[in-house]
Amino acid sequence: MQQRFIVEKGVRYVLFVSAMISIIIVFMIGLFILKEALPAFRAVPFEDIFLKNVWRPGQEQYGIVAMLAGSILVTIGAIVLGLPLALGSAIFLAEVAPRSVVSVFRPMVQLLGGIPSVVYGLFGMVVLVPLVRRIPVPGNTGFGLLAASIVLAVMILPTITSIAEDAIRAVPQAYRNGSLALG
């Protein structure tokens, strides 16, 4: 019993040291990035970077507001498009679909999760952008929020579907019966 306690204490110590080393490494990476970025912040004022929306490095204009806003809008668009599909798929797999359909559909969803993001981007550029370009809107090049949101929505589908399906299946039968009884 005493030997087991010593081994446990040793393992706990090794895990603690490993965790501390990992934290220190992440902290050091952050310090390195900050140290390397400081000259850029000295050359270009903070306000010019974070409060202006024009990005033209050749003309020494470094505003990132437009890029941040675009990222936020694409993310919101992807959630609006992808979340209902993913939750619907999860409910279908967990509650409605027969086992034969689940045994085919679940691996397909998991396979989507294994596709590299570069492949999704290529699909978006080659297939989706020309389709979006056909929408008759002035100035539409196809490269915009809609195409990016659709690609990102397809990318998040497998993750949300799998997590939601597992969560639905984890609900005990007594809770299901209770919710049905309540209407």
Summary of the structure (lengths in Angstrom):
residues: 183
radius of gyration: 24.7
end to end distance: 55.3
largest distance: 78.0
contacts: 443
relative contact order: 0.09
helix: 81%
strand: 2%
